[in-house]
Amino acid sequence: MIKKAKYIKISLQEYQKYLSSKWHGKFDQIIVILGIVNVVATIPQLLDIWTNKSGAGVSIITWTYYVVFTAILLIYSFKIKSKPMIIMYSGNTLIYTLVLFSAIIYR
């Protein structure tokens, strides 16, 4: 037997109150910081490819997945109009695409 999913229903006023809460604002800041940290953490991989002019140790399949996955999340971020997520996934999609193309070029 298949169970139907239950959704939480809240009023527009309740949702707007949630969006304006202190907690929501702090969480947005954390998301932006994590997005920046994720991009910075990927830079050594990119620099390694560029300095050694070799993408031999880089999985093209894995990085293709990362690019596609973050691009889908970026599109979703625009759909829900979430600036912190747009910032985070824009950076991630860009840096992952650079790693992927660099690895392909230096194969």
DAMO-V257740 format. One record per residue. N is the residue number from 1. PHI is phi in radians with two decimals (NA if undefined). PSI is psi as a letter, one per 20 degrees, with the letter a starting at -180 (* if undefined). BURIAL is I if it has 16 or more other C-alpha atoms within 10 Angstrom, else O. Layout:
((N:PHI:PSI:BURIAL) (N:PHI:PSI:BURIAL))
This chain:
((1:NA:p:O) (2:-1.62:p:O) (3:-1.60:q:O) (4:-1.44:q:O) (5:-1.23:q:O) (6:-1.78:p:O) (7:-1.93:q:O) (8:-1.51:p:O) (9:-1.87:p:O) (10:-2.28:q:O) (11:-1.32:r:O) (12:-1.08:h:O) (13:-1.12:g:O) (14:-1.14:h:O) (15:-1.16:g:O) (16:-1.12:h:O) (17:-1.11:g:O) (18:-1.07:g:O) (19:-1.11:h:O) (20:-1.59:j:O) (21:-1.24:q:O) (22:-1.06:g:O) (23:-1.04:g:O) (24:-1.10:g:O) (25:-1.09:g:O) (26:-1.14:h:O) (27:-1.13:h:O) (28:-1.03:g:I) (29:-1.10:g:O) (30:-1.10:g:O) (31:-1.08:g:I) (32:-1.10:g:I) (33:-1.08:g:O) (34:-1.10:h:O) (35:-1.09:g:I) (36:-1.16:g:I) (37:-1.05:g:O) (38:-1.12:g:I) (39:-1.13:g:I) (40:-1.07:h:O) (41:-1.19:h:O) (42:-1.56:i:O) (43:-1.00:g:O) (44:-1.02:h:O) (45:-1.10:g:I) (46:-1.13:g:I) (47:-1.11:h:O) (48:-1.08:g:O) (49:-1.12:g:I) (50:-1.22:g:I) (51:-1.29:h:O) (52:-1.52:i:O) (53:0.85:l:O) (54:-2.60:p:I) (55:-1.91:k:I) (56:-1.06:h:O) (57:-1.60:j:O) (58:-1.84:p:I) (59:-1.42:o:O) (60:-1.11:h:I) (61:-1.10:g:O) (62:-1.11:g:O) (63:-1.23:h:I) (64:-1.10:g:O) (65:-1.04:g:O) (66:-1.01:g:I) (67:-1.10:g:I) (68:-1.10:g:O) (69:-1.08:g:O) (70:-1.25:h:I) (71:-1.14:g:I) (72:-1.12:g:O) (73:-1.16:h:I) (74:-1.14:g:I) (75:-1.06:g:O) (76:-1.08:h:O) (77:-1.06:g:I) (78:-1.16:h:O) (79:-1.08:g:O) (80:-1.60:j:O) (81:1.01:l:O) (82:-1.78:o:O) (83:-1.02:g:O) (84:-1.06:g:I) (85:-1.23:h:I) (86:-1.08:g:I) (87:-1.07:g:I) (88:-1.09:g:I) (89:-1.33:h:I) (90:-1.14:g:I) (91:-1.07:g:I) (92:-1.12:g:I) (93:-1.09:g:I) (94:-1.10:g:O) (95:-1.17:h:I) (96:-1.17:h:I) (97:-1.14:g:I) (98:-1.08:g:I) (99:-1.09:g:I) (100:-1.06:g:I) (101:-1.13:h:I) (102:-1.11:g:I) (103:-1.12:h:I) (104:-1.18:g:O) (105:-1.12:g:O) (106:-1.63:j:O) (107:-1.26:*:O))
